[in-house]
Amino acid sequence: MNFDFDDDDDSFLPQAEAVKRGYEDEAKMSDFTIIKELGTGGFGKVNLCKYNSTGMEYAVKQIDKQKMVLQNPNQKGMFKREVEIMNRIKHKHVVQLYSQFEDNKFCYLVMEFVNGGNLKDYLQKQPNKIMPNEKAAKFICELCGTLHYLHSLEPKIIHRDIKPENCFMNLNGDLQLG
């Protein structure tokens, strides 16, 4: 798979596969209703949103293009590659990227909403902030299996930001890496 992008291209994102194949129109933020903010980061925020035409809920990550490029002029190309890689990953323990779109100010990533919270918040709620051994072993096993999957792809994918805030739990108590 080729990850080279044209630096003269004005877009920050590769076109969503379903849009590229003509299966659906490109989404826009007005297609969603924001329910609540889930979190913030250096370049933007993540909102829980309802897709108006289906009622399905998604985590929509909104990234400020100007902030991204001001931090690092090479960020645009790296971001495009990251999104392209996220589109390739299909694994039960990885948060799924369903689509992406952009406007003049922001890039939007439409992702699976993992509604069990993140590992950092889970640990904060535990007595003495200690996770039960059985739960820790389960999470470590799921994380190791996920990393094995990522490293077995061609080209290999290396997750460079593994931390409790990027590990989510679904309602079944399974770990999903974001």
C-alpha positions in Angstrom: 0.0 0.0 0.0 1.3 3.4 -0.9 1.3 6.1 1.8 2.7 8.9 -0.2 0.6 12.0 -0.5 0.9 15.1 -2.7 2.0 18.0 -0.5 0.4 20.5 -2.9 -3.0 19.0 -2.2 -5.2 21.3 -0.1 -7.0 18.4 1.7 -5.9 17.1 5.0 -7.7 13.8 4.7 -7.9 11.0 2.2 -11.5 10.7 0.8 -13.6 8.1 2.7 -13.7 4.8 0.8 -17.6 4.7 0.6 -17.5 8.3 -0.9 -14.7 7.4 -3.3 -16.7 4.4 -4.6 -19.9 6.4 -4.9 -21.8 4.5 -2.2 -22.6 7.6 -0.2 -22.2 11.4 -0.2 -19.4 13.0 1.8 -20.6 13.7 5.3 -20.7 17.1 6.9 -21.0 18.2 10.5 -24.7 19.3 9.9 -25.5 15.6 9.4 -24.8 15.1 13.1 -26.3 16.3 16.3 -23.8 16.8 19.1 -25.0 15.0 22.3 -22.1 15.8 24.6 -18.3 16.4 24.7 -16.3 13.3 25.5 -12.9 14.8 25.8 -10.3 17.3 24.6 -6.8 17.1 23.3 -4.0 19.3 21.9 -5.6 19.8 18.4 -9.3 19.6 19.2 -12.1 17.6 20.9 -14.2 14.5 20.7 -18.0 14.7 20.8 -20.6 12.0 21.2 -22.8 12.6 18.2 -26.0 11.2 16.7 -26.0 10.7 12.9 -29.3 12.3 12.0 -30.4 10.0 9.2 -30.0 6.7 11.2 -29.9 7.7 14.9 -26.6 5.8 15.4 -24.2 7.3 17.9 -20.5 7.9 17.0 -17.5 9.5 18.6 -16.6 12.4 16.3 -13.1 13.7 16.7 -12.8 17.3 15.6 -9.3 18.4 14.8 -8.3 22.1 14.3 -6.3 22.2 11.0 -4.5 25.5 11.9 -3.4 24.3 15.3 -2.1 21.1 13.8 0.0 22.8 11.1 1.3 25.6 13.4 2.7 23.0 15.8 4.5 21.2 12.9 4.4 22.0 9.2 4.9 18.3 8.4 1.9 17.4 10.5 -0.5 17.4 7.5 1.2 14.6 5.7 1.7 12.6 8.9 -2.0 13.1 9.7 -3.1 11.9 6.3 -0.9 8.7 6.7 -2.4 8.1 10.1 -5.9 8.3 8.9 -5.1 6.0 5.9 -3.7 3.5 8.3 -6.7 3.8 10.6 -8.9 3.0 7.7 -7.0 -0.3 7.1 -7.3 -1.6 10.7 -10.2 -4.0 11.3 -9.9 -5.6 14.8 -12.3 -6.2 17.6 -9.9 -4.6 20.1 -9.2 -1.4 18.1 -11.6 1.5 18.0 -13.0 1.5 14.4 -12.7 4.6 12.1 -15.9 4.6 10.0 -15.5 7.7 8.0 -13.7 11.1 7.7 -14.5 14.5 6.3 -13.3 18.1 6.5 -14.4 21.6 6.2 -12.3 24.8 6.0 -11.4 24.8 9.7 -11.6 21.2 10.9 -11.0 17.6 10.1 -13.6 15.2 11.5 -13.0 11.5 12.2 -16.2 9.5 12.7 -15.3 6.7 15.0 -16.9 3.9 17.0 -18.3 5.1 20.3 -16.9 2.8 23.0 -19.3 3.5 25.8 -17.5 2.0 28.8 -15.1 4.8 29.4 -11.3 4.8 29.3 -8.8 2.9 31.4 -7.5 6.0 33.2 -11.0 6.9 34.6 -11.6 3.2 35.4 -8.4 3.0 37.5 -9.3 6.3 39.3 -12.5 4.7 40.5 -10.9 1.5 41.9 -10.2 1.1 45.6 -6.7 2.4 46.2 -6.5 2.9 42.4 -5.6 -0.7 42.0 -7.1 -3.0 39.4 -8.1 -6.5 40.3 -5.5 -9.0 39.1 -8.0 -10.9 36.9 -9.1 -7.7 35.1 -5.5 -6.6 34.7 -4.6 -10.0 33.2 -7.5 -9.8 30.8 -6.6 -6.3 29.6 -2.9 -7.2 29.2 -3.9 -10.3 27.1 -6.3 -8.2 24.9 -3.7 -5.4 24.5 -0.9 -7.9 23.6 -3.2 -9.6 21.0 -4.0 -6.3 19.5 -0.3 -5.2 19.3 0.5 -8.6 17.7 -2.2 -8.0 15.1 -0.9 -4.4 14.3 2.7 -5.6 14.1 1.7 -8.5 11.7 0.3 -6.1 9.1 2.4 -5.1 6.1 3.7 -2.5 6.5 3.9 -3.0 10.2 1.9 -0.6 12.4 3.5 0.7 15.5 1.2 2.5 18.0 3.2 5.3 19.5 0.8 6.6 22.1 -0.3 3.7 24.3 -1.5 5.1 27.6 -4.6 4.5 29.8 -6.4 7.5 28.2 -6.2 5.7 24.8 -7.5 2.4 26.1 -11.3 2.2 26.2 -13.7 -0.4 27.6 -16.9 -1.5 25.9 -19.9 -2.4 27.9 -18.8 -6.1 27.8 -15.7 -5.1 29.7 -13.4 -5.7 26.7 -10.5 -3.4 26.0 -10.3 -1.4 22.7 -7.2 0.6 21.7 -7.8 4.1 20.4 
